[in-house]
Amino acid sequence: MLQLMCYAGDMRFAIPIPNVVEVVARPVFEAIPSAPGWVAGSFVHRGVVTPVIDFGNLANLGQARLLWSSRVIVVNCPREGTVQRIGILFDKANAAQVADRAVTQETTPVQILPWGPTLIDENGTYCVLDMAELLSPMRHSQLFPHLDHTEKGC
């Protein structure tokens, strides 16, 4: 499985490459009125207003630091026959890597964090983010309050 390695605080996270639209340098965000603290704001990505989650804040690791290495990972979130873009702000994003199938198969994934399985590689542990778990219906309704949220999904 090809995945993009990201960092929030001292923790590592992986986003499966099929979910990634683009990796962009940290833009200037517009505030979203009445948004929860884990929402960094929004920015225009290729003509589309895109809300951004501050992953460090969401994971209680502290607000994302303003670093040269800070990146927004733009992901597509399919919902009800449409696709909506969401940005996820990390302190740093590395090159994509292939998860070692032997390590993944020999090690039973453990659910330590609520967003996906925790795996082990030669650099330690990391959580593979599941977009459906990360963007729960409640979080989705907070990011897109103008949409109907009666259906389950991102």
Rosetta blueprint (number, residue, H / E / L):
1 M L
2 L E
3 Q E
4 L E
5 M E
6 C E
7 Y E
8 A E
9 G L
10 D L
11 M E
12 R E
13 F E
14 A E
15 I E
16 P E
17 I H
18 P H
19 N H
20 V E
21 V E
22 E E
23 V E
24 V E
25 A E
26 R L
27 P L
28 V L
29 F L
30 E E
31 A L
32 I L
33 P L
34 S L
35 A L
36 P L
37 G L
38 W L
39 V E
40 A E
41 G E
42 S E
43 F E
44 V E
45 H E
46 R L
47 G L
48 V E
49 V E
50 T E
51 P E
52 V E
53 I E
54 D E
55 F H
56 G H
57 N H
58 L H
59 A L
60 N L
61 L L
62 G L
63 Q L
64 A L
65 R L
66 L L
67 L L
68 W L
69 S L
70 S L
71 R E
72 V E
73 I E
74 V E
75 V E
76 N E
77 C E
78 P E
79 R E
80 E L
81 G L
82 T E
83 V E
84 Q E
85 R E
86 I E
87 G E
88 I E
89 L E
90 F E
91 D L
92 K E
93 A E
94 N E
95 A E
96 A E
97 Q E
98 V E
99 A L
100 D L
101 R H
102 A H
103 V H
104 T H
105 Q H
106 E H
107 T L
108 T L
109 P L
110 V E
111 Q E
112 I E
113 L E
114 P L
115 W L
116 G E
117 P E
118 T E
119 L E
120 I E
121 D E
122 E L
123 N L
124 G E
125 T E
126 Y E
127 C E
128 V E
129 L L
130 D L
131 M H
132 A H
133 E H
134 L H
135 L L
136 S L
137 P H
138 M H
139 R H
140 H H
141 S H
142 Q H
143 L H
144 F L
145 P L
146 H L
147 L L
148 D L
149 H L
150 T L
151 E L
152 K L
153 G L
154 C L
